[in-house]
Amino acid sequence: MGFLAFLLLGLIAGAIAKAILPGENGGGWFMTLLLGVIGAMLGGWLGGLLFNAKLEEFWSLQTWALAIGGSIVALLLYGLVTGRRSKA
């Protein structure tokens, strides 16, 4: 997967992660992109470590699940570090 495709994947995965998590999540589109890319990298790393799964193809369901899952984890960690609390 190319660099621009990875950035697009991260942006979309970050936006989906923000939509999934309840409450007010800080950051604009740049923070969404950054957390999404970090989350996609984290999801790919954890997926490779635990399940021997990789982020190889853009249109793969496995790639999207790993990227969105990693973005959710990254968003939760960002909330813990910045002190933002989600309100259900």
N, C-alpha and C positions, 0 to 999 in steps of 0.2 A: 504494500500500500504506500502511495506517495505521501510526501509531506503535506501538501494541500488537502488531500483526502483525509489525512489524520487530523488536521485542524478542523475540517468540516465535521468529521465524526465527533471530535471533542466538543464543538460548539453545540451540536444537536443533542449529544448525550448529556451535557451540562444543563441545557434547557429542559430536557425531559426529567432529569434528576430534581431540578428546582420545582417542576410541576408535581412530582410525586410526593416530595416532602411537604408536610403541613407547616403552616406558620409563615412568618415573614423572613425571607432569606435575603441578606444584604448583597450588595454588589450589582453592578450593571452588566452590560453585555460583555465587557472585557473580562470581568471576574468570572462570568459564566464560561467564557472561552477558556480562560486559564484553568479553572477548576475542572472543566470538562476534559481538557487535554491531560492534566495531571491525573484525573480519575481514570481516563482511558489507559494511560500508562500503568497506573496502579492496578487496574483490573486485568490488563494483559499480563503483568508480572505475577499477580496472585493466581490467575488462571493457569499460567504456565507452570508455576510452582506446585499448585495443588492438583490440577486436573490435566496437565500436559496440553493445555489449550492455548492457542496463539491468536493474536490479532493479525490475520493474514489478508483476508479479503474484505473489501468495503461492504459488500452486499450480503455477508454471512450473518445469520441470526446469532451465532456464537460470538462474533465480533461485537455486535450491538449489545448483547446481554452483558458481556464483560465490561464494555465501556460504560454503560449506564450504571451497572452495579458499582464499578470503581468510582464513578462520579458521585453517586449517592454517599459512598464512604468519604470521599474527599470533601463533599459539602458538609457532612456531619462533623468532620474534623475541623473544618474551617469555622463552623459555628462554635465548637468548643474552644478554639484558640481565640477567637474574637470576642467571646462572651455573649454571643447572641443566643437567645433561647427561642425555640420554636413553640408557638402557642397552638395547641390542637383545637 
